[in-house]
């Protein structure tokens, strides 16, 4: 970076996008912001319903069940380190 301000702008944009746009596989492809606000159960239920409709309309396209759309109740930043500690349950 050419300056501290350039680095700070980059980090600000990265963190903003990471939290509000990027859908994380570890939390069933919702954004951290959606998860934090407790919106993930409704979003995942809607996705499940949509998948069921698609499966019912075209069963030949499905070789197995749809994705697991159950909301994640335990979230960990460093699961390999959390083996030493009891994870916190962040269920809404």
C-alpha positions as CSV (number, residue, x, y, z in Angstrom):
1,X,0.0,0.0,0.0
2,X,1.2,3.5,-0.7
3,X,0.0,4.8,2.6
4,X,-1.7,3.9,5.9
5,X,-4.9,5.4,4.6
6,X,-4.8,3.3,1.4
7,X,-4.4,0.2,3.6
8,X,-7.2,1.2,5.9
9,X,-9.6,1.9,2.9
10,X,-8.7,-1.6,1.5
11,X,-9.4,-3.3,4.8
12,X,-12.7,-1.4,5.3
13,X,-13.9,-2.4,1.9
14,X,-12.8,-6.0,2.4
15,X,-14.4,-6.4,5.8
16,X,-17.6,-4.8,4.6
17,X,-17.9,-7.1,1.6
18,X,-16.9,-10.1,3.7
19,X,-19.6,-9.5,6.3
20,X,-22.4,-8.3,4.0
21,X,-21.9,-9.9,0.6
22,X,-19.9,-13.1,0.9
23,X,-22.0,-16.2,1.6
24,X,-20.0,-18.5,3.8
25,X,-20.2,-22.3,3.4
26,X,-19.7,-22.9,7.1
27,X,-23.0,-21.1,7.9
28,X,-25.0,-22.6,5.0
29,X,-24.3,-19.9,2.5
30,X,-25.7,-16.9,4.3
31,X,-23.7,-13.8,5.1
32,X,-22.3,-13.1,8.6
33,X,-24.6,-10.1,8.7
34,X,-27.7,-12.2,8.0
35,X,-26.5,-14.7,10.6
36,X,-25.9,-12.0,13.2
37,X,-29.3,-10.5,12.6
38,X,-31.0,-13.9,13.0
39,X,-32.3,-13.9,9.4
40,X,-30.7,-17.3,8.5
41,X,-33.5,-19.6,9.7
42,X,-36.0,-17.8,7.4
43,X,-33.5,-17.6,4.4
44,X,-32.7,-21.3,4.8
45,X,-36.3,-22.3,5.0
46,X,-37.1,-20.4,1.8
47,X,-34.2,-22.1,0.1
48,X,-35.4,-25.5,1.3
49,X,-38.9,-24.8,0.0
50,X,-37.6,-23.6,-3.4
51,X,-35.5,-26.7,-3.7
52,X,-38.4,-29.0,-2.8
53,X,-40.5,-27.3,-5.6
54,X,-37.7,-27.8,-8.1
55,X,-37.3,-31.4,-7.0
56,X,-41.0,-32.1,-7.2
57,X,-41.2,-30.6,-10.7
58,X,-38.1,-32.3,-12.1
59,X,-37.3,-35.4,-10.0
60,X,-35.1,-36.8,-12.8
61,X,-32.6,-34.0,-12.0
62,X,-32.0,-35.1,-8.5
63,X,-30.0,-38.1,-7.5
64,X,-30.3,-37.6,-3.8
65,X,-31.7,-35.3,-1.1
66,X,-31.5,-31.6,-1.3
67,X,-28.8,-29.7,0.7
68,X,-29.1,-29.6,4.5
69,X,-30.8,-26.3,5.1
70,X,-30.9,-26.6,8.9
71,X,-29.4,-23.4,10.4
72,X,-26.0,-23.8,12.1
73,X,-26.2,-23.3,15.8
74,X,-22.5,-23.3,16.7
75,X,-20.1,-21.1,14.9
76,X,-16.4,-21.1,15.5
77,X,-13.6,-19.1,14.0
78,X,-10.8,-21.6,14.8
79,X,-12.4,-25.0,15.2
80,X,-9.1,-26.8,15.5
81,X,-8.2,-24.7,18.5
82,X,-11.7,-25.0,20.0
83,X,-11.1,-28.7,20.8
84,X,-9.6,-27.4,24.0
85,X,-12.7,-25.3,24.9
86,X,-16.4,-25.8,24.9
87,X,-17.9,-23.8,21.9
88,X,-20.6,-21.2,22.6
89,X,-24.0,-21.8,21.2
90,X,-25.2,-18.7,19.3
91,X,-28.7,-20.0,18.5
92,X,-31.2,-17.2,18.1
